[in-house]
Amino acid sequence: MKIIKMVMLVVIVVTMCSAQTQLGDIWNKATQTAESANPRSTGLSSSKISAGLKEALTVSTGRAVATTGKPDGFLKNEAIKILLPNSLRTVGKGARLLGMGSQVDDLEIGMNRAAEQATPQAKHIFLNAVSKMTFDDARKILSGGDTAATDYFKRQTSAELTTAFEPIVHNSLVNVGVVKQYDAMMQNSLAGSLGGQNFNLDNYVVGKTLDGLFYMLGQEEMKIRKDPAAQTTSLLKEVFGKRSLTDY
């Protein structure tokens, strides 16, 4: 009887402590304590949690790339649609007053088309980042906020994505005539007098492409963390389908 009481006391203490620990601590203790503390538990090993997280990242990046890297993926999505920057809005308004409204519209359409053509290049870069992820990286992502994985990708892939996107965006802007349209608008006396001639169109579109891609990636990450319907594989359901984070 004394042994039983002692075991019960230990279990109560462990339970109270667990409720106060951070998810990172729970991660570290998952393998050692999950089954020994509760034989009936379906506690997941650290390796399975890591595998589940990597699968979640593979799924979420695939969805984000597929959503943005298609016709109208940027243009018809108001959350990420690329518009003229604030510094050129006055130039655009002036161009419309001069009967160049269609050129302004074509300019915006061309910028979005360039982003849609560049985005598919992100897939292999994202997958490479997932494959290089360390156990510590995975632990920090799981214990982080709703977009911790997206933030990780921003740190790890932004430079490589920029390098990959730049030639695609430039060639696309040239091929669809955006550069000519932009130059024509800038050469107009009103547009030029408003300071638009120093604007780097390529850099702007690349930057907005990255912003839109990471925005959509963050949306996909939040879905997988919170929405059972987005947990489309058995491993995702097992890792992210727990009733609460303390189930780990």
N, C-alpha and C positions, 0 to 999 in steps of 0.2 A: 504493500500500500504506500509506503514511504517513497519507493522508487517511482511509482505511478504519479504521485503528487509532485515529485521533483521534475519528472519529465514534462508534466503539464505546466509547471512554473516556467521551465525553460522555453517551452513553446509559446507561452504568453509573452515572455520578455522578448523573444525573437520577433514575434508578430508586432509588438508595440514599436520596436526599433525599426522594423522594416517599413512601417507606415511613415516613418520620419526620414528615411534615407532618400537620397537622390537616386534617379534611375541608373546612373552610372555605377553606384554601389551595388544595386540589385543585379546589374549586368555581371559585375565581377564575381558575385556570389552565386550566380545562377547554377553553374555546373556543380559546385561543391555542396549546395544546400537543398536544391529543389527536391530531389528524390529522397535524400536521407531524412530531411525534416518532415516530409509528408509523403509516404509511399504511394498514396492515392493521387498525388499531384501529377499533372501533365507538364511539369516544368520543362522548359526548353533549354538545351545546352547552349553555351555561348556560340559554338560553331554554327548551330542551326539558326540562331538569331542573326548572326552575321550573314549567313547565306540568305535568309529571308530579306534582310535589308538590301543586300546586293540585288536580289531579284526585284525588289520594289523599285530600286533605282533604274534597273534595266527596263522595267515596264513603264515607269513614269517618263523616262527620257524618250523612249520609243514613241509614246503617245504624244508628247510635246512636239517632237520633230515631225511626226505624221500630221499633226494638226496645223502646224505653221508652214511646213514645207510643201504646200500644194497651192494651186490657183485659188486666190481669194483667202488664203490662210491668214494673211495680214490685212489685206484690203477690206474684207467684210467682217473683221473682228474689231469692233470699236475700242476694245481694251488695248489693242496693240497696233492699230492702224497708224502708219507713218504719215504725219502731216508736215506741212512746212514748219520749220522751227519758228519760235517766237520772234527771233531776230529778223526773219524774212516775211512775217505775216503782213507787214505794211507794204512790202514790195509786192506781195501777191495781190493785195487789194488794189494797189496802184496799177498793176498789170491788167486786172479785170476792168478797171475804169478805162483803160486804153484799148479795150476790145481783145485782150489776150487771155480771157477766162478759160478757154479750152486748153491753152498751153499750160496754165496753172494746174488744171485738172489732170492733164496728161502727165505732168511732172510728178504729181502725187501718186498716180497709178503706177508710173514707172518705178518710183522708189519702193513701193510695196511689192511689185513684181520682182525686183532685185533681191529683196529680203526673202521672198518665197523660194527663189532659186538657190540662194546661199544656204538656207537652213538645213537641208538634208545632209550637208557635210558635217554637221554636228554629231550625227549618230555615232560614227566610229570613234570620234574624240571622246564622247561621253562614255562609251563602253570601255575605252582604254583607261579612263580615269577610274571606273568601277573596278577593273581588274587589278589596278595598282593600290586600291584602298587597303589600308592596314586594319588590323583588329582594333587598334586605338581610334582610328578614324571612324570606324563603324560604331563603336561605343559612344563616341561624342555625338554622332549624328542621331542615334537612337534616343539619347538623353537630352537632345537639344530641342529647339522650338519646332513649330509646324513646318518651317521651311529650312531646317538645318541642312538637309541634303542639298537643296538648291544653293544655299550659301557656300557649301563645300565645292560644288561644281563651279561657282563663280570664281572662287579662289584658284582652283586647279586648272580650269580650262579657258578662262577669258582670253589670255594672251594667244593661245593656240587657235582658238576660234576666230579671233580677229585676223590672224595671219591667213587662215583658210578662207575667210569670208571676203577679204579685201579684193583679190583678183576677180572673184565671181561677181561681186557687186559692181565693180568698175566695168567689167565686160558687159554685164546686163544693162547697166545704165547707158552705155554706148550703143548697144545693139537695138534697144527699144527707142532710141532717139532722145532720151532724157537729157543727156549732156548738151545736145544742140538746143533743146528747148530751154534749158537753164541758161546757157550762154546767150541765147537770143533775148531772154527776159532781162538778164543782167546788163546787156549792151544798150537796152533802152535807157534813155536819159533819166527818166524818173527813177527807175530801179537802181541805176548806178549811183545816183545822187543820194540814195538812202543807205548806202554802205553795204549792199549785198554782195558786191563783187569779191570780197575777201572770204566768203563762206566756202568751206571745203565740203562739197556734196558727198563725196565718197565716204569720208570719215563719219559724217552725220548718219548716213544710211547704215553703215556697219554698226555704229553704236546703237541705233534704234533697233536693228535686227537682234542684237544681243539682248537688249532690254526686253523685247517682246518674247524672245525664246525663253529667257529665264523667268519671266512672268508666268508663262504657260507651264513651265516646269514646276514652279511653285504651286500652281493650282492643282496639278496632277499629284504632287506630293501630299498636299493636304487631303485630297480625296482618298488616297490609299491609307493614310493614317486614321481617317475618321469614318469613311463611308464603306460599309461592308460590300456594297455593290461594286466598288472599285477594286476589291481584293479578288482578282480574277483567277488566281491559282491556289492550289491547296496549301502551298507553303506560305503564301501571303496571308491566307485565312488563319493559318496556325500561329504565325508570328504577330500579326496585327489585329487578329480577331478576338483578342482577349477582352474580358469585361473591363479591365482597367490595367494601367501600367504596372501596378503592384502585383498583378498576376504573374509577372516574371520573377 
